[in-house]
Each structure stands twice: as C-alpha cells, then as structure tokens.
Amino acid sequence: MPQLEPDHASSGRADAREAEAVRLAETWVAESAETAVDPSARRLAGILGDRNGLPFTVGFVDGVLRPESLVAAASHLHRVAPLVPDFLPWYLRAAMRVGGQVAPALPNPVVPIARRVLREMVGHLIVDARPAKLGPAIERLRADGSRLNLNLLGEAVLGETAARRRLEGIHDLIRRPDVDYVSVKVSAIVASVSLWAFDDTVERVVERLLPLYLSAAANGTFINLDMEEYRDLDLTIAVFTRLLEDPRLAGLEAGIVLQAYLPDALPALRELTAWARVRVAGGGARIKVRLVKGANLAMERVEAVMHGWALATYDSKLDTDANYLRCLDEALRLEATAAVRIGVAGHNLFDIAYAWLLAGERGVRADVDVEMLLGMAQAQIAAVQRTVERDGGQVLLYVPVVRPDELDVAIGYLVRRLEESASSENFLSAAFDLHHEPALWQRERARFEASVARSSDPSLTLGPRRRSQPPRVARTSAVDVDLDETLPAIRRPAAPETATQADAGLTQVVLGIAEGANAGTLGDMNALAPTPFGFREDVVETAFYAPREKATDASAPGFSNTADSDPALPETRAWAAQVLARVPASEAGIRTILAARITSAADLDTVIARTREAGTAWGSRSAAERAAVLARAAAVLEARRGDLIEVAASETGKVFADADVEVSEAVDFARYYADSAR
C-alpha cells in the first residue's frame, strides 16, 4: 500500500525528533548546572520543595503582604509562622517563629520586617514599575540580548477609576522608548465585563483598547492580548479580531494568547489562522499567537463547581501536554506561519526542544519566539537562549512590573508562579534538581515521551467540553402547564389508609410517615417515580429525619445542583438574547395571573374545597411518592427557565444572570427535598 510510506517516513522523523529533543534538553540541563543560580531563586525553590513550603509561602503572600492593616497581617503571620520550612537557615526559621509569636503584640515593627524578607525572596519574579527603577531594570535584562514582554500586573478591576488608572499605566509603558512589547488583558482595563451582553461588551472593550493600539502602532510597540479564564475565550478573540479590522491598524502586528489546557485551543488556533490569512491577503500584517499551557486551573475548577458546569480544561496534565504539542504541530507549518507567528511559551525544556527542532525541520524558525518567565529557572533560560540565538532566533522574557505600593495586585500572579514551582506535575518543580537527581530526569523524560505519543491519539478531546444545558432553547407559554397532567400525584386519590397510619395521629398523617407501608399501600408508586429522575423504586422512606441518616451528611443522597446557564457558550448567549428580546413587551406574568383569577364566590368555594382535598391527599402520601412529585416539579421549573427569567426581568427589572441563578435555586430546592425523601 504505497500511501503508507509517507506515514512511515513521518513516524520515523517524529521518533528521531523526539530522541533529539531529549538529547537537546539534556544538554540544556547540563549547561544550566554550570551557571550560577540567583540565591533568592534557589532559596525559594528549596522552600517550595518542603512539605509545608507552598502553604507557608502562599499564606504569607496572601495573608501578610496583602492586608493594608498591620494588625490583620500580624494575625496571619502568627498563624503561618509554625509552618516555616526546614529548608531555611536556622536563624531565619528562628526569626520567623519568634516574629510570629510577638507579631500580634508588636505589629508595627514586626510586620514590615517580615514583608521585606518575603519581598526579597520573590523580588526576582517581578520588576519595580516606578520610572526611576524600571529603566535600569530594562537595561539590565536586555544586556544578554533578550527581548522583554512587559506586563503591568493587576487582577480584574472593580470600578471605572481603577480601570482607567490601569489603562493609563499601560499607556505609559507603550510611550517609553525602551519598551517595544507589552501585554494587556481585558479584565484589567474594563470593569464589570458581562458575557450576557456579549456584543455590547465587545464594543465597549474595543472602544477602550483602540486608543492603546493606535498608540502602539505609532510607537512601534507590540501588544499582546492575554487570555484568562475559559469564559473569556470567545470575548478575547472577538475583541482581538475586531480591533485589528480597524483600517488604521492594518499594518500593526499584534498578538493573542491561547491556552493548551483547553480542548478548544486547536479550533481557536484554526479560526485565528483562517482570519489572519484573509488579513494578510488584504495587505495587512501578520498576527502572533502565544501558546501557553494555562495557569488558571484552580479558578476553572471553582467556576465549574459553583455553577454545576463540566470542567472546561482537560482532566489530566498528560492531555494538556499532548494538546500543546498537537497545537505546535499544526502551527509550525509554512502555510500557517505566513499569517501567524508563534510564541512557544513555557519552561518545559523537552517541549521547547521539540518545538525548536520541529520549526527547524519545517523551515519556520524565523517565525518562532521562545518565551519564558522572568526569574523562573534563569540558568535554564540562559542555556536555551544560547541555542536559539545561535540558530537565528530570539528568547522573549515575560516581565511582570508593579509599583511597590500596589504589590497587592501582584498576589494572584505570585501565587500562580508559586503553585507551578511546587506542584510535582509541573516541570518547574524539578528544574533545580534535574542535573543531580536521575529519578527526576527520568520522570520528566517519561512524561514528555508519553505526551508525544498521546498527541497523535485520535481519542484526545478536540473542541469544547461544555455543551449548552437543555432546555436552554425551548419556548413555551407561561400559562400552558397542566398540573393535572404534569403532577398526577397531587390529583390522584390517596392510597387506602392502614391501621398503623390511622392510629398514628395527625402528625404522621401530615408528615406522610410510611413506616408500615407495604406493596399494597404503595399502589402505583412506581409510575410516579420514573427512572429519568433516578429514584430507587424499592425503597420507602419517611418524610422526616430517620435514625439511620447521618447528621454529618452534607447533602441528600444522589443530589447534585442543576447547572446555571453558561454565557461562555454561543448557543446559550443566543438563547438568552431571545429571552431578553421578549422582555419589553412581555405579558407572560400578567397572563398567568389572569388565568388564576377567581371571579365568583362559587369558584372560590371550589378552589378551597380542592385545596383541602389536596392537603389531605398530600399528607397521606409516602416519602417516595412525594419525591416523585417534587422531582417532576423540578423538571417543570427547569423546562420553564426562560419563561421565569422573562417574567422576573419584565416585572422586577432583575438582570439575566441573577434571575438565572434564582431559577437554579428553585430547581435545586425541589430536587434536594425529593432526594432527601427517598
């Protein structure tokens, strides 16, 4: 079969490239071992290698550096001091423990000293943004030929004043003659980003960023648009492409970040490449994609748990590493780099070696930058830089800058770097020990080889892991639910009363206790507990706290929260737009009220009588029967999510996101008590 020959040849080249990448990484490790290491970096690495290193350092950074109050900082210092790592010299350990003991009583002298010690420990990771300090720092960092990507640190801004201040700070960097590359993220320059108003938000962000990009074009400065959480993926791409479609920016080369721990990364890369080809064909400049693995995993997990969503990232580090290589394979091709330059960002020496060799094979090294973080394994950066520059490439250093009086905004960045350095899953955790710890070298080599094999596995997920939750597209009238059909247990005659129930008294009748129930008293209960709701049909429970239940149980057996609507998904945003379009002229709530109006005494008597009957019938239902009713109620609420949001918005002015969460709460209450009663 002649068509297999190219596959064999390709496989052979890949195997040879993999082996050569291992040899090149080994060379870099050996060279870095001969380079002097910054004492602060070495000390920090040793601390993070300690069992208590990460909780101590993160606790210190977050609890002692961040608070404005010295008293609050002293209280945190007192709590973290006992965790001081054994790696520190004895005199520093002693000073830390003594300082922690006396800090609550003497916060004024102790806390500033402790803060100064920690600043010195992490100072190699960030640069002072004050003009008098920044200039010399830039000159020093550029001395070895490195190009610098300056990022004015800051987390999401909460108000317009902070947003404009951050924007002006970035503008100041762009205007500097010694700065030619800066990074910016959407949340740092616009307050209150809402994905529910996606198009309006895109326009607002573009309006805010456009002067920045025009200034960059005039000053010859490269702007890199950073990516944050998964929810920002579509927004950031839309903002990036909209900005560069401005005719005044046709000649500006600008960049965007993609995160390989998202299965969406490769489709996004293809989308950007196709768009960039059209731009270049029209006479515009190329774009650049900075490919990273992703550093917001903790936040992604929190978001997923809070809202009942699937985790947007891969479940395993192996799949993330494999997807990184898969994206590189697609990006490092002549037809792609004609429109998109690539930044190979990270510190995994195997990945960098593999990418550099692949770029060499395909003749695209001139279109590739190797990008690494300031202060992270600096000796290895120097070793990589020598090879890359010898081959005609360049290494770009990602340099976070912050003013000392705003160090609190650097906390998020510092914590992410500390977690990367401490986690055994990350290459950086072994960076200082690869040369003299064969086991660590073999561990990282095996991980790399596994990721190469996995990168060509067809089962590696491609595309978003989240899907729009049903029924986010259904449209029903607000008054067309027939309770007689939907909730038959409410209307169905009660099961015959047993002697046990008759003797039990009013309390048990109301609570629906069915301790003596048997198959005869259950009647057609199975019909009321269909399997889609997941009930155990052979169990009859009481509707109150049973002795066999555990007070320590945090939830009902089998209960899980319903998922909130996810505005990161285009189909969910389209559904939300349909709901909101109905709001201005909505009469759904009015129709519901009119349908329930009682206009005569006879009708009122009928309703009261039916209510009494329903109360008696409900009181004699078993817990399992009640569970079936509640589960059906939950299903109806979920199916009517859009109608409920429409009414809440039209009658009370409630914003979409808040109304959506309240519908989820209603569904959760019904499901929770259904599962509790099983």
PyMOL commands that set and color helices and strands:
alter all, ss='L'
color gray80, all
select helices_A, chain A and resi 4-33+39-49+53-65+70-83+90-102+107-125+131-142+160-175+186-189+198-219+230-244+247-249+265-281+297-307+317-331+334-337+349-361+365-367+378-390+404-422+427-430+438-455+483-486+488-491+499-504+506-511+519-522+525-528+531-533+570-582+588-595+601-619+623-639+641-652+656-676
alter helices_A, ss='H'
color red, helices_A
select strands_A, chain A and resi 127-128+147-152+181-184+222-225+255-259+287-292+340-345+368-373+394-402
alter strands_A, ss='S'
color yellow, strands_A
deselect
rebuild
show_as cartoon
